Amino acid sequence: MRPYRQRSAEDLLQDLSSDTACTCLLAGNRILMEDGRLLPIERVREGQRVMTMSGPAAVLRTETTCL
């Protein structure tokens, strides 16, 4: 493990398959909703259902960061 890494690569990959994985997307990225609509990421809200690699899932939390 590299000195600046707090966790191993295997631990990070495990997060990708968990129900609480986080993803950062730029404004304008379109998200496939459970009902087939495509919405810009900035219009997706907590509680809405989106399609994931393992099927539909509810959005647990959103956060907007200004760079």
N, C-alpha and C positions, 0 to 999 in steps of 0.2 A: 504494500500500500504506500502511496506517495505521502510525504509529510503534510501536504496541504489538504489531503483528502481525509475527511472525518469517517467516511464509511467506504466499504469495499464496493467494487463494481457490481458484485452479485447482489448486495443489499439494494443498490440503486435500481437494478433491473427488477428486483422483486417489487419495488414500489410501482412500477409500470403496470403490473398485473393486479394491483390491489384496488379496492373500491375507493380509496382516498387519494389516488394519484393526482398530482397537480400538473397543469399545463399552462404555459405562457404563450399567448397569441397576440399578434399585432392587430390593431383596429382594422376593420375591413375584411378580415378573414371570415369566410362563410362557414357556418356550422350546420350540419345536417340534423334537423330535428326529427324526433320520433315519427311525426306525421308526414315526413317527406319534404317539408319546406326547408329552404336554405336561408338562414338569418346571419347578418353580420354579427360577429362575436360581441360587439358592444350592446346589442339588443337582447342577448340571452340573459335570462334572470334566474335567480335561485328558485328551485322547485320545478322549472321546466324540464322536459325530458329530451335528451339528445341521443343520437346514435354513437356508440363507442365500438371499439374493435371486438368487444364481447357482447354486443347487443345494446338495447336501450337502457339508459340510466338517468336518474334525476340529477340535476345540477345541485350540488350541496352548498356551494358558496361562490361568489364572484368578487373580484377585486379589480379596481382600475388604478393603474400607476401612471403618473406623468413622468416622462423622461426628458 
